[in-house]
């Protein structure tokens, strides 16, 4: 460090109040004389501000604040959620034959498109593409048929249960 840098540091310490007038004068004289006397160690990094008070604690992060006033009253943060019991206002979705047919039909269309792409690949001689497109077509067609069949079974079961509940209620 140069003498100018040392004098600048001393001046800043004195201006902040970390050095008294007497300490500043002694340290400045030592720097100008060329002796390696440095300011007191606590003056270089004061733990307190000029008033002698410790620095204020930083505010807590936003995520640490209490969110309880913003939650509905039925939410209890101290009890783990019970996943076995649905909420009373929750409506359970029931499978329908129409939904199963539409979902399975879309998957079947994907299988047919994969078969068409395999045909295009065969006409261009891309045998590896043909193989993988045939595999994809078989998987998609099997999934589409499975969605339709299992969806129809679930819809029949749901309809039978609904009829049983209506019969029991009468």
Secondary structure, DSSP 8 states (H G I E B T S, - for coil): --HHHHHHHHHHHHHHTSS-HHHHHHHHHHHHHT------HHHHT-SB-TTS-B-------GGGS--GGGS-TT--TTS---SSS--TT-------HHHHHHHHHHHHHHHHHHHHHHHHHHHTT-HHHHHHHHHHHHHHHHHHHHHHHHHHHHHHHHHHHHHHHHHHH-
